[in-house]
């Protein structure tokens, strides 16, 4: 009963193991009742089944990027307003706009082009500076307090979603490696198939060998030439 288990896809390996266990635990073959190798195979399959389809990452990357885009737009809009207003020396309070614009200059006019971590650090400082009483009053006099509040809220929303992504990714990485669990399953399944092969001419083993052999043939046929391990866990 020859088969290269390493060449099977993750799902085909799972299917072959599941079918083998169903036959072994069906009660049809007394020789396999409470057999230690069957028990071990079931345990290895349980571990493998829990992780072989798990994602490497949380999948929250799009949400993080969207939240970052929203805070970028809020930042750029307030910055652009102050930049335009400060250049209109004929309008009231243009100097207030100049003062606030210089706060943006201090913490970086290109925040929206920084990395997530750099932008977060600078945005935190910018928000703290704009919340100082003298700057908060200037924002109010220019009627842009709401815009500032929106920018702050978008930044806080980004931080919340980014934190969720970090926690989810950390949890996934702490799970046992799918590749190491696969190797354990392959070794145990191979040992069981070798046992059936060694005993295939013994009366009580002939039928179970024949049945499992059909599962092995189906698994081998499911592996296309040249397919290799492209969908196996790395």
N, C-alpha and C positions, 0 to 999 in steps of 0.2 A: 504494500500500500504506500507507494511513493508519491509525495507531494512536497513542493517547496512552500512551506507556510509563509515564509518571508515575502513571497511574491504576491500573496493574496492582499486585496484591499482590506481596509479596516472593517468594512461591513461584511465582506465575504468571509473573513476569519470569524467574525462574530456569528454569522449564520451557520457556518460549519460546526462551530463549537456548540451552539444552541441545539442544533439537530442531533448531534452526537449525545448530548446530555439528555435530550428528550427520550431517545431510544434506550439509553443506559438506565434511566430512572422510570421507564414505563412499566416495569414489573414483568415484562415478557421473558427476561433472561435472568434467572435466579443467580447465576454466577456473578452478576454485576451488582446484586443487592448489597448495599453498604460496602462496596469495594472502596478501599482507601484512595485509589487513583481517581475514581469517579468523584469522590468527595473533594479531593484536591482540585480537580478540574473545575468543579462547580464553584469553588471558592475563587479560583483565579479568574473565571469568567465573570463573576459578580464584580470583582475589582475592575476588570476591563470594561464591562458594560457601563460602569459609572463614569468613565472618563474618555472613552474613545471618540466620542462626538463633541467633547467640550471644546469651547473656543479658547484660543491662545490669549485673546484680548477680549475686553468687555463689550466691544461693539458700540461704545459711547463716543467714539471719535467724531462722528458727524454732529452730535449734540454739542460737544465742546467747541467745534469749529463754528457752529452757528451762533453760539453764545458769545464767542470771541468776536465774530463779525458784528454783532449787535453793539457790543461795548465800543468797538472801533468806530462805528458810525456815530454813536453818541458823543464820543470824544472829539471826532473830526468836526462834527456840526458845531459844537460849542466853541472849539478852537477857531473855526472859520468865521463865526459870528464876531468874536472878539477881535480877530485880525482885521476884519472889514470895518468894524465900528471905530477902532482906534485910529484909523486913517482919515476919518471924517472930522477934522478939527473944528468944523463949523457947527457940529451938533453938540447938545448938552452931554456932559459926562463922558466925553470921548477919552479923557485922561483915566477914568475908572477902567475903561476897556483896555487901555494901554497897560495899566498896572496889573490887571488880571492876566493879560496876554503874557507878560513877563514871568508870571508864575508858571505858565505852560512852558515857556522857554527854559526855565530853570530845571524842569523835570523831563524835558524832551518833547520836541514837536513831532517826533517820529515814533511815538509810543505804539501807534497802530501797526508799525512794521517790525517791531521787536518780537523776540520769542515769547512764548506764553509766560515763562518764569520772569524774564526781564520786564515785560510789560506789567505784570502783576505787581512787582516790587515798586516800579515807578508810579503806577496808577495809585497805589496805596499812599505814597508820599504826596502826590498831587492832590488827592482828595482831602488828605489831612490839612494841607496848606490852604485849600479853598474853603475849608470849614472854619478857619480862624475867624474870629468875630469881624475884623476889619475887612476881610475878603468876602465873607458871607453878606455883609452889608452892601458891598459894591455889587455883588451878584443881584441882590434885591433891587437896588436902584436902577440897574440895567434890565430888570424884568426877565432875568434868565435863571432864577433860582430853580424853577421847574426843570429846566434843561440840565442843570447841574445835578438835581436829584435823580433825574432819569439816567444820567451817566453813571452815577454812583450805584444805582439799582442794577444797571446792566453789568457793572463790574462785579457786584456781589453775587449776581446770578451765575456769572461765569465761574467764579470761585467755588460756588456750591456744586455745579455740574462737574467741574474739573476734579473736585474732591471725590465725588461719587465715582468717577472714572478711575481715579487712582486706587480707591479702596477695592473696586471690583477687579481691577487688574492684579492687585496684590493677592486677592483671594484665589484667583485662578492660578497664579504662579505657585501658590503654596500647595495646590493639589498635587498628588503624586504624578510623576511623569507618565504620560500615556505610552511613550515608547518603551520605558522600562517594564511597565505592566504588560505590554504586548509581548515582550520577550519571555516573561514568566509564563504567560498563557501558551505561547508557542511551544515552549519546552515541555509543559505538562501535557498538552494535546499530542505532541509528537510521541511522548512516552506511552500514552494510551493507545495511539495508533500502532506503535511498534508492538505493544502487548497483544493487540488483536491479530496482527500479522503473524506473530510467533505462535499463536494458538489456533490459527485458522483451520487447521486440519483436525483439531480435537472436536469431538461430537458436539459438546455443549456450546462451543464457540463459533461454529460454522455460520449459523444464521445471523448472529449479531455482526460478525465480520462482513458478511455479504451486504447487510443493510447499511452499515457505516461506509463501506466501500462505495456505494452509490452516492452518498453525500460527498465523499472525497472527489469522485469523478465530476460531479456537478460543480464543485468549487474550482477544480482545475480548469474546467471549460469556461468558467466565468472570467478567467484571467486571459486577457487578450495578449497576443505576441508583442513583446516590446513594451508592454504597459509598465512593468516594474512596480515600484513602490510610490508612484506619484501622489497617491492620496492617503498614504500612511502617515501617522503622526511623526513629526520630526523630534 
